[in-house]
Amino acid sequence: MSGESERKAYRTEAITVTFEAGRCRHAAECVHGLPEVFDTAKRPWIQPDKAPAERVAKVVRRCPSGALQYELVEGGTQTPSDAAPPRS
């Protein structure tokens, strides 16, 4: 099995962002929405400590494929069913 479907987690004290590369459709909502957090030229490419947790969560919710998910430390978990519906 390839590592494409592996889910990676990026944690701070306030939020955990997960990314599943195999689901990503490269819409770049994350990169355009919060480039200081989502920067494909850096490693790790997701640095959730670079912005407030609520801003990171707002951008993650815009991910059309559901490849990005988040969980706030004080609650507010997002699941794939909470993701934005597919665009027509």
Long-range contacts (C-beta under 8 A, 24 or more apart in sequence): 10-44, 10-46, 10-47, 10-48, 11-48, 12-48, 12-49, 12-53, 13-73, 14-52, 14-53, 14-72, 14-73, 14-74, 15-48, 15-53, 15-56, 15-57, 15-70, 15-71, 15-72, 15-73, 16-48, 16-70, 16-71, 16-73, 17-46, 17-48, 17-56, 17-60, 17-68, 17-69, 17-70, 18-68, 18-69, 18-70, 18-71, 19-46, 19-67, 19-68, 20-66, 20-67, 20-69, 21-67, 22-67, 23-65, 23-66, 23-67, 24-65, 24-67, 25-64, 25-65, 25-67, 27-63, 27-64, 27-65, 29-59, 29-62, 29-63, 29-64, 30-59, 30-60, 30-62, 30-63, 30-68, 33-58, 33-59, 33-62, 34-59
